[in-house]
Amino acid sequence: MDRVAVVILNWNGCGMLRDFLPSVVRYSEEDGACVYVTDNGSTDDSVRMLCEEFPSVRLILLEQNYGFADGYNRALRQVEAEYVVLLNSDVEVTEHWLRPLVDYMDAHPEAAGCQPKVRSWKDRKMFEYAGAAGGYIDRYGYPFCRGRIFDKVEKDDGQYDEIAPVFWATGAAFFLRGKDFREAGGLDARFFAHMEEIDLCWRLRARGRMLVCVPQSVVYHVGGATLKKENPRKTFLNFRNNLLMLYKNLPEEELAPVMRVRAVLDYVAALTFLLKGQWANARAVWQARKEFRRMRAAYAEIRRKNRDNTVVPFIAERASYSLLLRFYLFRRCLFSEL
């Protein structure tokens, strides 16, 4: 069994791997970790390039593109390790990036997982949108981070350098115990991509396991390498999966009121897209809600099992307020102001 396995999921990302894999291999293997690349049915030269240029990397081949969620589920069935790291292919790691994460997890058996501090590869003084210094969600399911609220991203001046409990750790660089991943059921394959790590983290926290950000470890993330932020497919997946996540995990007494408010907020979001001339994104929101309604019945048993396994009904890192109100009405644009 490996002590630490760094697992990268690839789909037609030959150029990205060639750019970023050298730092991962060098600085991970120096700390005794094994590096795996799982290829999600690529049609480019990824596999040939990996075999020729990165012979130490262990290759897992999947016959088709299973998306982020099921791609990792299938990959981790073939990886035996105490700790696994889900690492995006567009992440540059730094020297000894794994040591603070391993040291923390070794010393805190109550923790299921953690993440490093994530800075922007494009502007290395800034936090990166997808993770920053650890993630949270508000009452209605809107995610935010230490260092990023909606599109407002902060400069890293060391203001979030303390280790802190979080609600979710970013899937861009998610360090977790293999045992916890398996016992929580892994990622939800039907999500395909987006929100799947938040859903997993919600299950872990509800079962009494802790998640933290360890900012003494630093990585740099490009972000948006697969689907750009304005892509209607990304809009669809984010809205649909967020609704499914809420339905799966909300406490019973919150389910109906939260979902009623979310319906209103989603229609406002669709209208906002229309007013901006983004017809495809507006349509994606409508389609996401339609697809959620279609899938909801199939998730009823999953919701029941999640509630049966819940030992922490009210999670401290899930905010009780509306992030939209605090950000847009009260103009609280920094995490420290919330």
Buried (B, 14 or more C-beta within 10 A) or exposed (E): EBEBBBBBBBBBBBBBBBBBBEBBBEBBBEBEBBBBBBBBBBEBEBBEBBEEEBEEBBBBEBEEBBBBBBBBBBBBEEBEBBBBBBBBBBBBBBEEBBBBBBEBBEEEEEBBBBBBBBBBBEEEEBBBBBBBBBBBBBBBBBBBBBBBBBEBBBEBEEBBEEBBBBBBBBBBBBBBBBEBBEBBBBBBBBBBBBBBBBBBBBBBBBBEBBBBBBBBBBBBBBBBBBBEEEBBBBBBBBBBBBBBBBBBBBEEEBBEEBBEBBEEBBBEBBEEBBEEEBEEBBBBBBBBBEBBEEBBEEBEEBBEEBBEBBEEEEBEBBBEEBBBEBBEEEEBBBBEEB
